[in-house]
Amino acid sequence: MLPGFLIVGAQRCGTTSMYRTLSEHPAIVKAVLHKGVHYFDMAYDRKLSWYQAHFPLRAAGRKAGRAAGAEAMTFESSPYYMFHPLAAGRIARDLPGVKLLVLLRDPVERAYSAHAHELGRGYETEPFARALGLEAERLAGEAERLVADPSYASHSHQHHAYRARGQYIEQLERLEACVGRDRIHVVDSGDFFTEPERVYDGVLEFLGLPDRGYPVFERHNARPRSALPEELRADLDAHFRPYDERLAEWLGEVPSWRR
């Protein structure tokens, strides 16, 4: 099988929770080895057959579909797809018709959560305020180099983009240009964690899947961390405000963190 939909991001916005929730649907069969294959960002030098080998056999899909009374589909979740400058075009070229799920949260909280995540994995060594100060220098020219040299991998672009990854509208516009607006479904994670049934119903409608009852909604991959200093929060909030205003216009509604 090849994916019928992808969770493409954003990082630290509830993608793992959504992945596990959707994996409970009887008509969905998940990737075989890993929830995130990272083919369209980090492994595109391999062949599509390598990517396809990460998913169940068509026979398994037919069996699941018969049991669910619906056509089965498979998927994966790689949150770097949304931010990598070449991933959207690659997805559009190799998976025509694929649908994209995007999860978004308060970009201030996302940035702080991402820093704790990268710190915990050993990809970051600087405290949050210092890392924010270094971001422009670390990312300077990296996106351009990724586009110019498709074999290039940028550690800082993937692991140190605390502000840039929260500028969601830029990434949504790139996705839209490649696959079209009708194949993108945005989930506000603030709504997902407070009204999971309503959000889940919307995702099933977008994917064209039947309602087979609600799974157990759980939150995964949350990391404990100290409170964000108010001055730093205010600075980040001001930085993201114009991007959030453009996002609200694109969505047709104000995101939960601005209501």
Number of C-alpha atoms within 10 A of each C-alpha: 19 22 20 18 20 22 25 26 26 25 25 23 26 26 26 23 19 24 19 18 18 20 19 15 21 20 25 21 24 24 22 15 11 13 18 19 20 19 20 22 26 19 14 17 11 11 10 14 9 12 17 16 14 20 23 20 14 14 10 14 21 16 14 20 18 14 13 18 14 16 17 23 23 21 28 25 24 22 24 23 26 26 28 20 18 18 23 24 16 17 22 17 12 12 16 11 15 18 23 26 22 23 23 24 24 19 27 23 18 21 24 21 20 23 26 19 21 15 16 12 10 9 15 18 13 12 11 19 13 10 17 21 10 14 17 14 11 17 18 12 11 18 17 11 14 18 13 10 10 13 13 12 16 16 13 16 22 19 17 24 22 22 19 18 25 25 20 24 20 16 21 21 14 18 25 14 13 16 21 14 14 10 16 20 18 16 22 19 25 18 17 21 15 10 11 20 16 11 18 20 16 15 18 15 12 16 18 11 20 16 13 13 9 13 15 9 16 12 14 13 12 13 10 9 10 7 8 14 9 9 9 14 15 13 11 17 17 12 16 19 14 13 16 22 16 16 20 15 11 14 14 9 11 15 20 13 15 11 6
